[in-house]
């Protein structure tokens, strides 16, 4: 497997950051904010930069499961062409591991393209709850194993769930 790029997380500083729950949460929040901006502006390439090349993606909103980055690019290019800019509201992050994040939110948009097959007409305003599962994986290296051990020992995933 090739190396995986993880935007917004500096690998050199990651091990020191992982020792602090607040710092780690801030890094995840920074990724969340960047992804939210990419979606709101309809920037497909920026949106895709948050995923590794061999990502397996699940979006319960659009019933997409286990597709790779190439298919994801095609799908979101099509979606952004059919919708006015998407705005994200009331986003909640739920981290169950350092590389698996569930992002629940409300999204609002206006249909601008033909979506009759989905029961949507041009000009129709849509508001719906959404849930996005994101895998932000580290290579299975000694560093990745150490990050996972620190995460487990400090029970970060459970603490984050209780805090939300």
DSSP file (Angstrom, degrees, kcal/mol; ACC not computed):
  #  RESIDUE AA STRUCTURE BP1 BP2  ACC     N-H-->O    O-->H-N    N-H-->O    O-->H-N    TCO  KAPPA ALPHA  PHI   PSI    X-CA   Y-CA   Z-CA
    1    1 A X              0   0    0      0, 0.0     3,-0.1     0, 0.0   138,-0.0   0.000 360.0 360.0 360.0 138.8    0.0    0.0    0.0
    2    2 A X        -     0   0    0      1,-0.2     2,-0.1   137,-0.0    51,-0.0  -0.186 360.0 -77.0 -74.9 173.5    1.3    3.5   -0.8
    3    3 A X        -     0   0    0      1,-0.1     2,-0.5   136,-0.0    50,-0.2  -0.438  44.3-134.1 -73.8 149.6    1.5    6.2    1.7
    4    4 A X        -     0   0    0     -2,-0.1     2,-0.4    48,-0.1   135,-0.2  -0.897   9.9-138.4-107.7 129.1   -1.6    7.9    2.8
    5    5 A X        -     0   0    0     -2,-0.5     2,-0.6    46,-0.1    48,-0.0  -0.720  13.0-165.7 -85.7 131.6   -1.8   11.7    3.0
    6    6 A X    >   -     0   0    0     -2,-0.4     3,-1.4     3,-0.2    44,-0.1  -0.867  17.2-143.9-118.4  95.1   -3.7   13.0    6.0
    7    7 A X  T 3  S+     0   0    0     -2,-0.6     3,-0.1    42,-0.6    24,-0.0  -0.191  77.7  14.5 -59.9 148.9   -4.4   16.7    5.5
    8    8 A X  T 3  S+     0   0    0      1,-0.1     2,-0.6    22,-0.0    -1,-0.2   0.368 103.1  98.6  70.6  -2.3   -4.3   19.1    8.4
    9    9 A X    <   -     0   0    0     -3,-1.4     2,-0.7    22,-0.0    -3,-0.2  -0.949  66.3-146.8-115.7 113.5   -2.5   16.6   10.7
   10   10 A X     >  -     0   0    0     -2,-0.6     4,-1.1     1,-0.2     3,-0.3  -0.679   5.4-152.5 -78.7 114.9    1.2   17.1   10.9
   11   11 A X  H >> S+     0   0    0     -2,-0.7     4,-0.7     1,-0.2     3,-0.5   0.877  92.9  53.8 -57.7 -41.1    2.7   13.6   11.3
   12   12 A X  H 34 S+     0   0    0      1,-0.2     4,-0.4     2,-0.2    -1,-0.2   0.884 117.3  36.6 -62.4 -38.1    5.8   14.9   13.2
   13   13 A X  H 3> S+     0   0    0     -3,-0.3     4,-2.1     1,-0.2    -1,-0.2   0.518  95.8  87.9 -91.4  -4.3    3.6   16.7   15.7
   14   14 A X  H <X S+     0   0    0     -4,-1.1     4,-2.4    -3,-0.5    -1,-0.2   0.906  84.4  51.7 -65.6 -43.5    0.9   14.1   15.8
   15   15 A X  H  X S+     0   0    0     -4,-0.7     4,-0.6     1,-0.2    -1,-0.2   0.887 113.4  44.4 -63.7 -38.0    2.4   11.9   18.6
   16   16 A X  H >4 S+     0   0    0     -4,-0.4     3,-0.6     1,-0.2    -1,-0.2   0.876 114.2  50.9 -71.7 -34.9    2.9   14.8   20.9
   17   17 A X  H >< S+     0   0    0     -4,-2.1     3,-1.8     1,-0.2     7,-0.5   0.851  99.3  64.3 -68.9 -33.6   -0.6   16.1   20.1
   18   18 A X  H 3< S+     0   0    0     -4,-2.4    -1,-0.2     1,-0.3    -2,-0.2   0.751  89.2  69.3 -64.8 -21.8   -2.2   12.7   20.8
   19   19 A X  T << S+     0   0    0     -3,-0.6     2,-0.6    -4,-0.6    -1,-0.3   0.635  94.9  62.2 -71.0 -12.4   -1.1   13.0   24.5
   20   20 A X    <>  -     0   0    0     -3,-1.8     4,-2.5    -4,-0.2     5,-0.2  -0.955  67.8-158.3-118.4 118.0   -3.6   15.8   25.0
   21   21 A X  H  > S+     0   0    0     -2,-0.6     4,-2.8     1,-0.2     5,-0.2   0.915  96.0  51.0 -57.8 -44.8   -7.3   15.1   24.5
   22   22 A X  H  > S+     0   0    0      1,-0.2     4,-2.0     2,-0.2    -1,-0.2   0.891 110.7  48.3 -63.1 -39.8   -8.1   18.8   23.9
   23   23 A X  H  > S+     0   0    0      2,-0.2     4,-2.0    -6,-0.2    -1,-0.2   0.930 112.7  48.0 -66.0 -44.8   -5.3   19.1   21.3
   24   24 A X  H  X S+     0   0    0     -4,-2.5     4,-2.3    -7,-0.5    -2,-0.2   0.926 111.3  50.4 -61.4 -44.7   -6.5   16.0   19.5
   25   25 A X  H  X S+     0   0    0     -4,-2.8     4,-2.5     1,-0.2    -1,-0.2   0.886 108.5  53.2 -61.6 -37.7  -10.1   17.2   19.5
   26   26 A X  H  X S+     0   0    0     -4,-2.0     4,-2.2     2,-0.2    -1,-0.2   0.879 107.7  51.1 -64.4 -37.9   -9.0   20.6   18.1
   27   27 A X  H  X S+     0   0    0     -4,-2.0     4,-2.0     2,-0.2    -2,-0.2   0.915 111.6  46.8 -65.1 -42.3   -7.2   18.8   15.3
   28   28 A X  H  X S+     0   0    0     -4,-2.3     4,-2.5     1,-0.2    -2,-0.2   0.906 111.7  51.5 -65.1 -40.8  -10.3   16.8   14.5
   29   29 A X  H  X S+     0   0    0     -4,-2.5     4,-2.7     1,-0.2    -2,-0.2   0.882 107.0  53.9 -62.9 -37.6  -12.4   20.0   14.7
   30   30 A X  H  X S+     0   0    0     -4,-2.2     4,-2.1     2,-0.2    -1,-0.2   0.910 109.8  46.9 -63.0 -42.4  -10.0   21.7   12.3
   31   31 A X  H  X S+     0   0    0     -4,-2.0     4,-2.6     2,-0.2     5,-0.2   0.919 111.6  52.1 -62.8 -43.4  -10.5   18.9    9.8
   32   32 A X  H  X S+     0   0    0     -4,-2.5     4,-2.5     1,-0.2    -2,-0.2   0.914 109.5  48.7 -58.9 -45.3  -14.2   19.1   10.3
   33   33 A X  H  X S+     0   0    0     -4,-2.7     4,-2.1     1,-0.2    -1,-0.2   0.894 111.8  49.4 -64.5 -40.1  -14.2   22.9    9.6
   34   34 A X  H  X S+     0   0    0     -4,-2.1     4,-2.1     2,-0.2    -2,-0.2   0.904 112.4  47.2 -65.0 -41.3  -12.1   22.4    6.4
   35   35 A X  H  X S+     0   0    0     -4,-2.6     4,-2.3     2,-0.2    -2,-0.2   0.899 110.1  53.0 -66.7 -40.6  -14.5   19.7    5.2
   36   36 A X  H  X S+     0   0    0     -4,-2.5     4,-2.6    -5,-0.2    -2,-0.2   0.910 109.6  48.9 -60.0 -42.9  -17.5   21.8    6.0
   37   37 A X  H  X S+     0   0    0     -4,-2.1     4,-2.2     2,-0.2     6,-0.2   0.908 109.7  51.9 -63.8 -42.2  -16.0   24.7    4.0
   38   38 A X  H  X>S+     0   0    0     -4,-2.1     5,-1.9     1,-0.2     4,-0.7   0.905 113.0  44.7 -61.7 -41.6  -15.3   22.4    1.0
   39   39 A X  H ><5S+     0   0    0     -4,-2.3    47,-0.8     1,-0.2     3,-0.7   0.933 112.3  51.4 -67.7 -45.7  -18.9   21.1    1.0
   40   40 A X  H 3<5S+     0   0    0     -4,-2.6    -2,-0.2     1,-0.3    -1,-0.2   0.848 115.2  42.0 -62.2 -35.0  -20.4   24.6    1.4
   41   41 A X  H 3<5S-     0   0    0     -4,-2.2    -1,-0.3    -5,-0.2    -2,-0.2   0.548 108.0-123.7 -89.0  -7.2  -18.3   25.9   -1.6
   42   42 A X  T <<5 +     0   0    0     -3,-0.7     2,-1.2    -4,-0.7    -3,-0.2   0.764  53.5 158.0  72.4  23.9  -18.9   22.9   -3.7
   43   43 A X     >< -     0   0    0     -5,-1.9     4,-2.5    -6,-0.2    -1,-0.2  -0.692  18.3-176.6 -86.7  94.8  -15.1   22.3   -4.1
   44   44 A X  H  > S+     0   0    0     -2,-1.2     4,-2.8     1,-0.2     5,-0.2   0.901  79.7  50.0 -61.3 -44.8  -14.9   18.6   -5.0
   45   45 A X  H  > S+     0   0    0      1,-0.2     4,-1.4     2,-0.2    -1,-0.2   0.902 112.4  47.1 -65.0 -39.9  -11.1   18.4   -5.1
   46   46 A X  H  4 S+     0   0    0      2,-0.2     4,-0.4     1,-0.2    -1,-0.2   0.919 112.3  51.4 -64.8 -42.1  -10.8   20.1   -1.7
   47   47 A X  H >< S+     0   0    0     -4,-2.5     3,-1.3     1,-0.2    -2,-0.2   0.926 110.9  47.5 -57.8 -47.2  -13.5   17.8   -0.4
   48   48 A X  H >< S+     0   0    0     -4,-2.8     3,-2.0     1,-0.3    -1,-0.2   0.737  94.5  75.4 -70.1 -22.7  -11.7   14.7   -1.7
   49   49 A X  T 3< S+     0   0    0     -4,-1.4   -42,-0.6     1,-0.3    -1,-0.3   0.667  84.6  67.7 -65.0 -13.4   -8.4   15.8   -0.2
   50   50 A X  T <  S+     0   0    0     -3,-1.3     2,-0.4    -4,-0.4    -1,-0.3   0.454  94.7  68.9 -83.6   0.2   -9.7   14.8    3.2
   51   51 A X  S <  S-     0   0    0     -3,-2.0   -46,-0.1    85,-0.1    85,-0.1  -0.929  83.0-118.6-122.9 143.5   -9.6   11.1    2.2
   52   52 A X    >   -     0   0    0     83,-0.4     3,-1.7    -2,-0.4    17,-0.1  -0.328  36.8-105.1 -71.5 162.3   -6.8    8.7    1.5
   53   53 A X  T 3  S+     0   0    0      1,-0.3    16,-0.8   -50,-0.2    17,-0.2   0.796 120.4  45.0 -62.2 -29.9   -6.6    7.2   -2.0
   54   54 A X  T 3  S+     0   0    0     14,-0.1    -1,-0.3    15,-0.1    -2,-0.1   0.030  85.5 149.6-103.0  28.7   -7.8    3.8   -0.8
   55   55 A X    <   -     0   0    0     -3,-1.7     2,-0.5     1,-0.1    14,-0.2  -0.218  39.5-148.8 -61.5 147.4  -10.6    5.2    1.3
   56   56 A X        -     0   0    0     12,-0.1     2,-0.3    79,-0.1    79,-0.2  -0.992  24.2-158.4-117.2 122.0  -13.8    3.3    1.7
   57   57 A X  E     -A   67   0A   0     10,-1.4    10,-0.7    -2,-0.5     9,-0.7  -0.773  17.6-174.3-113.3 141.3  -16.6    5.8    2.1
   58   58 A X  E     +AB  65 133A   0     75,-1.0    75,-2.0    -2,-0.3     2,-0.5  -0.979   5.4 174.6-135.1 123.0  -20.1    5.5    3.7
   59   59 A X  E >>> -AB  64 132A   0      5,-2.1     5,-1.8    -2,-0.4     4,-0.6  -0.926  12.0-167.4-127.6 105.4  -22.7    8.3    3.5
   60   60 A X  T 345S+     0   0    0     71,-1.3     3,-0.2    -2,-0.5    72,-0.1   0.741  84.1  65.5 -66.8 -21.9  -26.0    7.2    5.0
   61   61 A X  T 345S+     0   0    0     70,-0.7    -1,-0.2     1,-0.2    71,-0.1   0.922 115.2  26.5 -64.6 -44.2  -27.7   10.2    3.5
   62   62 A X  T <45S-     0   0    0     -3,-0.5    -1,-0.2     2,-0.1    -2,-0.2   0.272 107.9-117.9-104.8  10.5  -27.2    9.1   -0.1
   63   63 A X  T  <5 +     0   0    0     -4,-0.6     2,-0.5    -3,-0.2    -3,-0.2   0.907  60.2 151.8  54.1  47.9  -27.0    5.4    0.6
   64   64 A X  E   < +A   59   0A   0     -5,-1.8    -5,-2.1     3,-0.0     2,-0.4  -0.937  18.5 179.0-110.2 128.7  -23.4    5.0   -0.7
   65   65 A X  E     -A   58   0A   0     -2,-0.5    -7,-0.2    -7,-0.2    -8,-0.0  -0.991  53.0  -9.4-133.0 138.2  -21.4    2.3    0.8
   66   66 A X  E    S+     0   0A   0     -9,-0.7     2,-0.3    -2,-0.4    -1,-0.1   0.876  79.2 147.5  51.7  56.5  -17.8    1.1    0.3
   67   67 A X  E     -A   57   0A   0    -10,-0.7   -10,-1.4    -3,-0.1    -1,-0.2  -0.890  41.0-120.0-118.9 155.8  -16.7    3.0   -2.8
   68   68 A X     >  -     0   0    0     -2,-0.3     4,-2.0   -12,-0.2     5,-0.1  -0.206  33.4 -93.3 -87.9 180.0  -13.3    4.3   -3.6
   69   69 A X  H  > S+     0   0    0    -16,-0.8     4,-2.4     1,-0.2     5,-0.2   0.843 120.5  55.7 -65.4 -37.2  -12.0    7.8   -4.2
   70   70 A X  H  > S+     0   0    0    -17,-0.2     4,-1.9     1,-0.2    -1,-0.2   0.933 111.8  43.3 -62.8 -45.1  -12.5    7.8   -8.0
   71   71 A X  H  > S+     0   0    0      1,-0.2     4,-2.6     2,-0.2    -1,-0.2   0.863 111.6  55.5 -67.1 -35.0  -16.2    6.9   -7.7
   72   72 A X  H  X S+     0   0    0     -4,-2.0     4,-2.7     2,-0.2     5,-0.3   0.900 105.5  51.9 -64.0 -40.8  -16.5    9.5   -4.9
   73   73 A X  H  X S+     0   0    0     -4,-2.4     4,-2.2     2,-0.2     5,-0.2   0.939 111.8  46.4 -59.9 -48.4  -15.1   12.2   -7.2
   74   74 A X  H  X S+     0   0    0     -4,-1.9     4,-1.9     1,-0.2    -2,-0.2   0.923 113.7  49.2 -60.3 -45.6  -17.7   11.3   -9.9
   75   75 A X  H  X S+     0   0    0     -4,-2.6     4,-2.6     1,-0.2    -2,-0.2   0.941 114.5  42.2 -62.0 -49.6  -20.5   11.2   -7.4
   76   76 A X  H  X S+     0   0    0     -4,-2.7     4,-2.8     2,-0.2     5,-0.2   0.810 110.0  56.9 -73.8 -28.2  -19.8   14.5   -5.7
   77   77 A X  H  X S+     0   0    0     -4,-2.2     4,-1.3    -5,-0.3    -1,-0.2   0.928 112.5  43.7 -61.4 -43.3  -19.1   16.3   -9.0
   78   78 A X  H  X S+     0   0    0     -4,-1.9     4,-1.1    -5,-0.2    -2,-0.2   0.919 114.7  48.6 -66.5 -45.7  -22.6   15.2  -10.1
   79   79 A X  H >X S+     0   0    0     -4,-2.6     4,-0.9     1,-0.2     3,-0.8   0.936 111.0  48.9 -62.4 -47.6  -24.2   16.1   -6.7
   80   80 A X  H 3< S+     0   0    0     -4,-2.8     3,-0.3     1,-0.3    -1,-0.2   0.807 108.2  56.0 -64.9 -27.8  -22.6   19.6   -6.6
   81   81 A X  H 3< S+     0   0    0     -4,-1.3    -1,-0.3    -5,-0.2    -2,-0.2   0.770 110.8  44.5 -71.9 -24.9  -23.7   20.3  -10.2
   82   82 A X  H << S+     0   0    0     -4,-1.1    30,-3.1    -3,-0.8    31,-1.9   0.529 110.3  60.6 -97.1  -7.4  -27.3   19.5   -9.2
   83   83 A X  B  < S-E  111   0B   0     -4,-0.9    28,-0.2    -3,-0.3     3,-0.1  -0.932  77.2-123.5-125.0 144.2  -27.4   21.5   -6.0
   84   84 A X  S    S-     0   0    0     26,-3.4    26,-0.1    -2,-0.4    28,-0.1  -0.359  72.5 -51.9 -67.7 165.4  -27.0   25.1   -5.0
   85   85 A X        -     0   0    0     24,-0.1     2,-0.4     1,-0.1    -1,-0.2  -0.078  63.2-127.2 -46.5 134.9  -24.2   25.4   -2.4
   86   86 A X        -     0   0    0    -47,-0.8     2,-0.4    -3,-0.1    23,-0.2  -0.681  20.3-156.0 -84.4 134.0  -24.8   23.1    0.5
   87   87 A X  E     -C  108   0A   0     21,-2.7    21,-2.3    -2,-0.4     2,-0.4  -0.921   6.4-144.0-112.1 143.6  -24.8   24.7    4.0
   88   88 A X  E     +C  107   0A   0     -2,-0.4     2,-0.3    19,-0.2    19,-0.2  -0.880  20.6 177.9-109.8 133.1  -24.1   22.7    7.1
   89   89 A X  E     +C  106   0A   0     17,-3.0    17,-2.9    -2,-0.4    -2,-0.0  -0.945  57.4   9.0-132.8 152.9  -25.8   23.3   10.4
   90   90 A X  E    S-     0   0A   0     -2,-0.3     2,-0.3    15,-0.2    -1,-0.2   0.866  75.7-174.2  49.8  49.4  -25.7   21.8   13.9
   91   91 A X  E     -     0   0A   0     14,-0.2     2,-0.4    -3,-0.1    14,-0.2  -0.561   7.3-170.6 -79.1 137.7  -22.8   19.5   13.2
   92   92 A X  E     -C  104   0A   0     12,-3.1    12,-2.5    -2,-0.3     2,-0.4  -0.997   9.4-150.1-129.4 129.3  -21.8   17.0   15.9
   93   93 A X  E     -C  103   0A   0     -2,-0.4     2,-0.4    10,-0.2    10,-0.2  -0.801  10.1-173.8 -98.1 140.1  -18.6   14.9   15.8
   94   94 A X  E     -C  102   0A   0      8,-2.3     8,-2.6    -2,-0.4     2,-0.6  -0.930   6.8-165.3-133.4 110.0  -18.5   11.5   17.5
   95   95 A X  E     +C  101   0A   0     -2,-0.4    66,-0.3     6,-0.2     6,-0.2  -0.849  18.2 169.3-101.6 118.1  -15.0    9.9   17.5
   96   96 A X  E    S+     0   0A   0      4,-1.6     2,-0.3    -2,-0.6    61,-0.2   0.532  75.5   0.3-102.3  -9.1  -14.9    6.2   18.3
   97   97 A X  E >  S-C  100   0A   0      3,-1.0     3,-0.9    60,-0.1    -1,-0.2  -0.948  84.6 -93.6-161.7 170.9  -11.2    5.8   17.4
   98   98 A X  T 3  S+     0   0    0     -2,-0.3     3,-0.1     1,-0.2    50,-0.0   0.646 125.4  34.5 -69.5  -9.2   -8.4    8.1   16.1
   99   99 A X  T 3  S+     0   0    0      1,-0.1    37,-1.8    36,-0.1     2,-0.4   0.273 106.8  69.7-127.1  12.5   -9.3    7.1   12.6
  100  100 A X  E <   +CD  97 135A   0     -3,-0.9    -4,-1.6    35,-0.2    -3,-1.0  -0.948  56.2 173.1-136.8 114.2  -13.1    6.6   12.5
  101  101 A X  E     -CD  95 134A   0     33,-2.9    33,-3.3    -2,-0.4     2,-0.5  -0.972  20.7-154.2-126.9 132.7  -15.3    9.6   12.9
  102  102 A X  E     -CD  94 133A   0     -8,-2.6    -8,-2.3    -2,-0.4     2,-0.6  -0.929  13.5-165.5-103.1 127.5  -19.1    9.9   12.6
  103  103 A X  E     -CD  93 132A   0     29,-3.1    29,-2.5    -2,-0.5     2,-0.4  -0.942   4.3-171.9-117.9 108.7  -20.2   13.4   11.6
  104  104 A X  E     +CD  92 131A   0    -12,-2.5   -12,-3.1    -2,-0.6     2,-0.3  -0.839  21.7 141.1-102.6 138.6  -23.9   14.1   12.1
  105  105 A X  E     - D   0 130A   0     25,-2.3    25,-3.3    -2,-0.4     2,-0.5  -0.974  49.3-107.8-162.1 170.1  -25.4   17.3   10.8
  106  106 A X  E     -CD  89 129A   0    -17,-2.9   -17,-3.0    -2,-0.3     2,-0.4  -0.950  34.0-162.8-107.5 132.1  -28.2   19.1    9.1
  107  107 A X  E     -CD  88 128A   0     21,-2.9    21,-2.3    -2,-0.5     2,-0.4  -0.927   4.7-166.5-118.4 144.7  -27.6   20.1    5.5
  108  108 A X  E     +CD  87 127A   0    -21,-2.3   -21,-2.7    -2,-0.4     2,-0.3  -0.980  19.4 146.4-128.5 139.1  -29.6   22.6    3.5
  109  109 A X  E     - D   0 126A   0     17,-2.0    17,-3.4    -2,-0.4     2,-0.4  -0.975  39.5-119.6-160.8 167.0  -29.6   23.2   -0.3
  110  110 A X  E     - D   0 125A   0     -2,-0.3   -26,-3.4    15,-0.2     2,-0.3  -0.966  31.7-119.2-116.6 133.4  -31.7   24.2   -3.3
  111  111 A X  B     +E   83   0B   0     13,-2.7    12,-3.8    -2,-0.4   -28,-0.2  -0.559  38.6 164.2 -71.4 128.1  -32.1   21.8   -6.2
  112  112 A X        +     0   0    0    -30,-3.1   -29,-0.2    -2,-0.3     2,-0.2   0.536  57.5  52.4-118.6 -15.4  -30.8   23.4   -9.4
  113  113 A X  S    S-     0   0    0    -31,-1.9     2,-0.6     8,-0.1   -31,-0.1  -0.557 101.1 -70.0-114.4-179.8  -30.5   20.3  -11.7
  114  114 A X        +     0   0    0     -2,-0.2     7,-0.1     1,-0.1     3,-0.1  -0.604  58.1 148.3 -74.9 115.6  -32.8   17.5  -12.8
  115  115 A X  B > > +F  120   0C   0      5,-0.7     5,-2.0    -2,-0.6     3,-2.0  -0.073  20.5 130.5-136.0  33.8  -33.5   15.2   -9.9
  116  116 A X  G > 5 +     0   0    0      1,-0.3     3,-2.1     3,-0.2     5,-0.1   0.837  68.0  65.5 -59.0 -33.5  -37.0   14.1  -10.7
  117  117 A X  G 3 5S+     0   0    0      1,-0.3    -1,-0.3     2,-0.1    -2,-0.0   0.692 105.1  45.5 -64.5 -16.2  -35.9   10.4  -10.2
  118  118 A X  G < 5S-     0   0    0     -3,-2.0    -1,-0.3     2,-0.2    -2,-0.2   0.272 123.2-105.6-105.0   8.1  -35.4   11.3   -6.6
  119  119 A X  T < 5S+     0   0    0     -3,-2.1     2,-0.4     1,-0.3    -3,-0.2   0.754  80.7 129.1  74.8  24.0  -38.7   13.2   -6.3
  120  120 A X  B   < -F  115   0C   0     -5,-2.0    -5,-0.7     4,-0.0     2,-0.3  -0.932  42.4-157.3-116.5 136.2  -36.9   16.6   -6.3
  121  121 A X    >   -     0   0    0     -2,-0.4     3,-2.1    -7,-0.1   -10,-0.3  -0.824  34.7 -90.1-109.2 148.8  -37.8   19.5   -8.6
  122  122 A X  T 3  S+     0   0    0     -2,-0.3   -10,-0.2     1,-0.3     3,-0.1  -0.298 115.0  24.6 -54.5 137.6  -35.5   22.4   -9.6
  123  123 A X  T 3  S+     0   0    0    -12,-3.8    -1,-0.3     1,-0.3     2,-0.2   0.232  87.9 136.7  89.7 -13.3  -35.9   25.3   -7.1
  124  124 A X    <   -     0   0    0     -3,-2.1   -13,-2.7   -13,-0.1     2,-0.4  -0.486  50.5-136.5 -70.3 132.8  -37.0   23.0   -4.3
  125  125 A X  E     - D   0 110A   0    -15,-0.2     2,-0.4    -2,-0.2   -15,-0.2  -0.773  21.6-162.1 -92.0 133.0  -35.4   23.9   -1.0
  126  126 A X  E     + D   0 109A   0    -17,-3.4   -17,-2.0    -2,-0.4     2,-0.4  -0.924  16.0 178.6-120.2 138.9  -34.3   20.8    1.0
  127  127 A X  E     + D   0 108A   0     -2,-0.4     2,-0.3   -19,-0.2   -19,-0.2  -0.979  20.2 155.3-135.3 123.8  -33.4   20.5    4.6
  128  128 A X  E     - D   0 107A   0    -21,-2.3   -21,-2.9    -2,-0.4     2,-0.2  -0.999  42.6-112.9-150.6 151.7  -32.4   17.1    6.0
  129  129 A X  E     - D   0 106A   0     -2,-0.3     2,-0.3   -23,-0.2   -23,-0.3  -0.554  39.8-171.6 -76.3 147.1  -30.4   15.4    8.7
  130  130 A X  E     - D   0 105A   0    -25,-3.3   -25,-2.3    -2,-0.2     2,-0.4  -0.957  18.6-158.0-140.0 157.0  -27.3   13.6    7.5
  131  131 A X  E     - D   0 104A   0     -2,-0.3   -71,-1.3   -27,-0.2   -70,-0.7  -0.983   9.9-170.9-138.3 127.3  -24.7   11.3    8.9
  132  132 A X  E     -BD  59 103A   0    -29,-2.5   -29,-3.1    -2,-0.4     2,-0.6  -0.973  10.3-153.6-122.2 126.3  -21.3   10.8    7.4
  133  133 A X  E     -BD  58 102A   0    -75,-2.0   -75,-1.0    -2,-0.5     2,-0.5  -0.888  17.4-169.0-100.2 123.6  -18.9    8.2    8.4
  134  134 A X  E     - D   0 101A   0    -33,-3.3   -33,-2.9    -2,-0.6     2,-0.7  -0.944  14.2-156.5-119.2 131.2  -15.3    9.2    7.8
  135  135 A X  E     + D   0 100A   0     -2,-0.5     2,-0.7   -35,-0.2   -83,-0.4  -0.924  11.7 178.9-104.1 113.2  -12.2    6.9    8.0
  136  136 A X        -     0   0    0    -37,-1.8     2,-0.2    -2,-0.7   -36,-0.1  -0.811  23.1-172.5-111.8  87.2   -9.1    9.0    8.6
  137  137 A X        -     0   0    0     -2,-0.7     2,-0.3   -38,-0.0     3,-0.0  -0.556  21.0-147.8 -95.4 145.4   -6.5    6.2    8.7
  138  138 A X        -     0   0    0     -2,-0.2  -133,-0.1     1,-0.1   -39,-0.0  -0.709  40.2 -92.7 -93.8 155.0   -2.9    6.1    9.6
  139  139 A X        -     0   0    0     -2,-0.3     2,-2.8  -135,-0.2     5,-0.3  -0.373  44.7-104.6 -58.9 147.3   -0.6    3.6    7.9
  140  140 A X  S    S+     0   0    0      4,-0.1     2,-0.2     3,-0.1    -1,-0.1  -0.359  78.0 133.8 -75.1  65.3   -0.3    0.4   10.0
  141  141 A X  S  > S-     0   0    0     -2,-2.8     4,-2.5     1,-0.1     5,-0.2  -0.473  77.7 -94.0-105.1 176.9    3.2    1.5   11.2
  142  142 A X  H  > S+     0   0    0      1,-0.2     4,-2.3     2,-0.2     5,-0.2   0.888 128.4  52.7 -58.8 -38.2    4.7    1.5   14.7
  143  143 A X  H  > S+     0   0    0      2,-0.2     4,-2.6     1,-0.2    -1,-0.2   0.936 108.7  48.6 -63.0 -46.0    3.6    5.1   14.9
  144  144 A X  H  > S+     0   0    0     -5,-0.3     4,-2.2     1,-0.2    -2,-0.2   0.896 111.5  49.6 -61.0 -40.7    0.0    4.2   14.0
  145  145 A X  H  X S+     0   0    0     -4,-2.5     4,-2.4     2,-0.2    -1,-0.2   0.884 110.7  50.4 -65.8 -38.3    0.0    1.4   16.6
  146  146 A X  H  X S+     0   0    0     -4,-2.3     4,-2.7     2,-0.2     5,-0.2   0.915 109.3  50.9 -65.4 -42.9    1.4    3.7   19.3
  147  147 A X  H  X S+     0   0    0     -4,-2.6     4,-2.4     1,-0.2    -2,-0.2   0.926 111.6  48.1 -58.6 -45.0   -1.3    6.3   18.5
  148  148 A X  H  X S+     0   0    0     -4,-2.2     4,-2.6     2,-0.2    -2,-0.2   0.910 111.3  50.1 -63.6 -42.4   -4.0    3.6   18.8
  149  149 A X  H  X S+     0   0    0     -4,-2.4     4,-2.9     2,-0.2     5,-0.2   0.922 111.6  48.0 -62.4 -45.1   -2.5    2.3   22.1
  150  150 A X  H  X S+     0   0    0     -4,-2.7     4,-1.9     2,-0.2    -1,-0.2   0.914 112.0  50.8 -60.9 -42.5   -2.5    5.9   23.6
  151  151 A X  H  X>S+     0   0    0     -4,-2.4     5,-1.7    -5,-0.2     4,-0.5   0.941 113.8  43.5 -59.8 -48.9   -6.0    6.4   22.4
  152  152 A X  H ><5S+     0   0    0     -4,-2.6     3,-1.1     1,-0.2    -2,-0.2   0.923 112.0  52.5 -64.9 -45.5   -7.2    3.1   24.0
  153  153 A X  H 3<5S+     0   0    0     -4,-2.9    -1,-0.2     1,-0.3    -2,-0.2   0.845 114.6  42.3 -61.1 -34.4   -5.3    3.7   27.3
  154  154 A X  H 3<5S-     0   0    0     -4,-1.9    -1,-0.3    -5,-0.2    -2,-0.2   0.446 102.2-133.1 -93.6  -0.8   -6.8    7.1   27.7
  155  155 A X  T <X5 +     0   0    0     -3,-1.1     4,-2.3    -4,-0.5     5,-0.2   0.853  45.8 160.4  55.0  38.8  -10.3    6.0   26.7
  156  156 A X  H  >< +     0   0    0     -5,-1.7     4,-2.6     1,-0.2     5,-0.2   0.896  66.1  54.1 -61.0 -42.4  -10.6    9.1   24.4
  157  157 A X  H  > S+     0   0    0     -6,-0.3     4,-1.9     1,-0.2    -1,-0.2   0.925 112.0  43.7 -59.6 -46.0  -13.4    7.7   22.2
  158  158 A X  H  > S+     0   0    0      2,-0.2     4,-2.2     1,-0.2    -1,-0.2   0.899 112.8  52.0 -66.9 -40.5  -15.6    7.0   25.2
  159  159 A X  H  X S+     0   0    0     -4,-2.3     4,-2.1     1,-0.2    -2,-0.2   0.916 109.4  50.5 -61.6 -42.4  -14.9   10.3   26.8
  160  160 A X  H  X S+     0   0    0     -4,-2.6     4,-1.5     1,-0.2    -1,-0.2   0.898 109.0  51.5 -63.7 -40.3  -15.8   12.1   23.6
  161  161 A X  H  < S+     0   0    0     -4,-1.9    -1,-0.2   -66,-0.3    -2,-0.2   0.908 111.4  46.9 -63.7 -41.2  -19.1   10.2   23.3
  162  162 A X  H  < S+     0   0    0     -4,-2.2    -1,-0.2     1,-0.2    -2,-0.2   0.856 110.4  53.4 -69.3 -33.5  -20.0   11.2   26.9
  163  163 A X  H  <        0   0    0     -4,-2.1    -1,-0.2     1,-0.2    -2,-0.2   0.818 360.0 360.0 -70.0 -29.7  -19.1   14.8   26.4
  164  164 A X     <        0   0    0     -4,-1.5    -1,-0.2    -5,-0.2    -2,-0.1   0.503 360.0 360.0 -68.3 360.0  -21.2   15.3   23.3
